[in-house]
Amino acid sequence: MERNENGLVPVTDGWYVLNAADAPWRERPGRGAFCELEGDVDFPQLGINIQVLAPGQPMAMYHWEADQEDFLVLAGEGTLVVEGEERSLRQWDFVHCPPGANHVIVGAGETPCVILAAGARVNSTGPDWGGYRVDETARRLGAGVEGETTDPKQAYARFGPSEQTPYREGWLPE
């Protein structure tokens, strides 16, 4: 581990223990906060992170990926849009999205929604990673694109750039 101005950063591919409050985070305007558990290493088989969404903030734009993704709500409430269906989520709800499933999660309720997200990285890196789909339910919730694309820059154009920051008190529940 090495410490930078934003927290502890893993710098080798060996094992480690890292408390989320000690890790660097990213503030994403309009999209909540994102804990960078992987640091500079980028795990080759499994992506994993913690995301904190205020009510109404989308985790992503409605999309599908070539590998499975899974989500566990650790605190708060969210709204899932999966294959065009809207579902309410609450603490300890687990969401499994097989490869190709269109999905997005948006913060809901009165308090932040804290989500542990994990996704395989066998087929979802490179040009055939997946894509963003148009869905009216996702658009109504502020989590949809106007036109199909595979370009993240186009899908997230309305949001400002993310900025690395140290953990801020209150992002994670006690």
Secondary structure as UniProt FT lines:
FT   STRAND          2..4
FT   TURN            5..6
FT   STRAND          7..9
FT   HELIX           20..22
FT   STRAND          25..28
FT   TURN            29..31
FT   STRAND          32..35
FT   TURN            39..40
FT   STRAND          46..53
FT   TURN            55..56
FT   STRAND          63..65
FT   STRAND          69..75
FT   STRAND          77..82
FT   TURN            83..84
FT   STRAND          85..90
FT   TURN            91..92
FT   STRAND          94..97
FT   TURN            99..100
FT   STRAND          103..108
FT   STRAND          113..120
FT   TURN            127..128
FT   STRAND          130..132
FT   HELIX           136..140
FT   TURN            141..142
FT   HELIX           152..155
FT   TURN            156..158
FT   STRAND          163..165
FT   TURN            169..170
//
